[in-house]
Amino acid sequence: MESGYNFDSQSLWGFEIQPTEKSDRFRTPTIEKCSSHIQSELRKLKEDELLVYVIDSWDALGSDANVKRNEERVKKHTKEEEFDKGTMGMDKNKFIGQEFFNPIQTLMSHKNCIIIIVSQIRQNVGAGMFEKQWRIGSEAVMKFYCDTRILIKTVEKYEKTVKKLYTDGTRQVWTGSSVLATPLKTRHSRPCRDVQYDVTFDYGIDDMTSCVDFLYDLREDKTRKLKSSEAVKNLSFPPKPPGTAYTKANLTNIRTWLKEKL
């Protein structure tokens, strides 16, 4: 919808995650057209095919009524006339609650398909002291229809010191993040388990670092940020209980051990 995806998935993962040509990518400003496109893709999906459909983002979608109202506004203003047609802004929510999910779920029940909806957390403007300060678009409907809901947030940014161009000195460049994924709703045998992983912008998920984090518990309990270097300087290899003999861990022996075990 926003066409903000700009990763080179071919070099990262070996395949194109979306059509290479921008003209072949589906974009729509409205929830109604998005619904029709999903249903169309599901109907033509063959039995031996897989479909991953990503809506990015849910919050960017408007409604057909909004588009029509905007066209009327532009025509009025072009003629230097006043436009005072108000709205309660409920067109999108009404369509979502009554018409969006039911037909799509019916079609998905017989198809190899997953639909991923990206919805942003936004400040709840006007909320009182004891009310929720943040809101999620269509949250009540999402709670009911979605099989899985995951809250994803950045808990730590990784930066690299680089030299400034044309001037003296250095600057910090944001190169990646540590991401915490918290399940709000899951339908599997091990629900309610947090997952933390590192993402490097020019590589993707850093699986090696994530494995080391898991093995050695390198995160603070509350902030989930990396522990100080003093706290982790005597890591054992392989991981052993405190007080036992150990071989000091380094990148080489950790990498070798992980390849053997995983």
Secondary structure in CASP SS format (residue, H / E / C, confidence):
PFRMAT SS
TARGET T0000
AUTHOR 0000-0000-0000
METHOD secondary structure of the structure
MODEL  1
M C 1.00
E C 1.00
S C 1.00
G C 1.00
Y C 1.00
N C 1.00
F C 1.00
D C 1.00
S H 1.00
Q H 1.00
S H 1.00
L H 1.00
W H 1.00
G C 1.00
F C 1.00
E C 1.00
I C 1.00
Q C 1.00
P C 1.00
T C 1.00
E C 1.00
K H 1.00
S H 1.00
D H 1.00
R C 1.00
F C 1.00
R C 1.00
T C 1.00
P C 1.00
T E 1.00
I H 1.00
E H 1.00
K H 1.00
C H 1.00
S H 1.00
S H 1.00
H H 1.00
I H 1.00
Q H 1.00
S H 1.00
E H 1.00
L H 1.00
R H 1.00
K C 1.00
L C 1.00
K C 1.00
E C 1.00
D C 1.00
E C 1.00
L C 1.00
L E 1.00
V E 1.00
Y E 1.00
V E 1.00
I E 1.00
D E 1.00
S C 1.00
W H 1.00
D H 1.00
A H 1.00
L C 1.00
G E 1.00
S C 1.00
D H 1.00
A H 1.00
N H 1.00
V H 1.00
K H 1.00
R H 1.00
N H 1.00
E H 1.00
E H 1.00
R H 1.00
V H 1.00
K H 1.00
K H 1.00
H H 1.00
T H 1.00
K C 1.00
E C 1.00
E C 1.00
E C 1.00
F C 1.00
D C 1.00
K C 1.00
G C 1.00
T C 1.00
M C 1.00
G C 1.00
M C 1.00
D H 1.00
K H 1.00
N H 1.00
K H 1.00
F H 1.00
I H 1.00
G H 1.00
Q H 1.00
E H 1.00
F H 1.00
F H 1.00
N H 1.00
P H 1.00
I H 1.00
Q H 1.00
T H 1.00
L H 1.00
M H 1.00
S C 1.00
H C 1.00
K C 1.00
N C 1.00
C E 1.00
I E 1.00
I E 1.00
I E 1.00
I E 1.00
V E 1.00
S C 1.00
Q C 1.00
I E 1.00
R E 1.00
Q E 1.00
N C 1.00
V C 1.00
G C 1.00
A C 1.00
G C 1.00
M C 1.00
F C 1.00
E C 1.00
K C 1.00
Q C 1.00
W E 1.00
R E 1.00
I E 1.00
G C 1.00
S C 1.00
E H 1.00
A H 1.00
V H 1.00
M H 1.00
K H 1.00
F H 1.00
Y H 1.00
C C 1.00
D C 1.00
T C 1.00
R E 1.00
I E 1.00
L E 1.00
I E 1.00
K E 1.00
T E 1.00
V E 1.00
E E 1.00
K E 1.00
Y E 1.00
E E 1.00
K E 1.00
T E 1.00
V E 1.00
K E 1.00
K C 1.00
L C 1.00
Y C 1.00
T C 1.00
D C 1.00
G C 1.00
T E 1.00
R E 1.00
Q E 1.00
V E 1.00
W E 1.00
T E 1.00
G E 1.00
S E 1.00
S E 1.00
V E 1.00
L E 1.00
A E 1.00
T E 1.00
P E 1.00
L E 1.00
K E 1.00
T C 1.00
R C 1.00
H C 1.00
S C 1.00
R C 1.00
P C 1.00
C C 1.00
R C 1.00
D C 1.00
V E 1.00
Q E 1.00
Y E 1.00
D E 1.00
V E 1.00
T E 1.00
F C 1.00
D C 1.00
Y C 1.00
G E 1.00
I E 1.00
D C 1.00
D H 1.00
M H 1.00
T H 1.00
S H 1.00
C H 1.00
V H 1.00
D H 1.00
F H 1.00
L H 1.00
Y H 1.00
D C 1.00
L C 1.00
R E 1.00
E C 1.00
D C 1.00
K C 1.00
T C 1.00
R C 1.00
K C 1.00
L E 1.00
K C 1.00
S C 1.00
S H 1.00
E H 1.00
A H 1.00
V H 1.00
K C 1.00
N C 1.00
L C 1.00
S E 1.00
F E 1.00
P C 1.00
P C 1.00
K C 1.00
P C 1.00
P C 1.00
G C 1.00
T C 1.00
A C 1.00
Y C 1.00
T E 1.00
K E 1.00
A C 1.00
N C 1.00
L H 1.00
T H 1.00
N H 1.00
I H 1.00
R H 1.00
T H 1.00
W H 1.00
L H 1.00
K H 1.00
E H 1.00
K H 1.00
L C 1.00
END
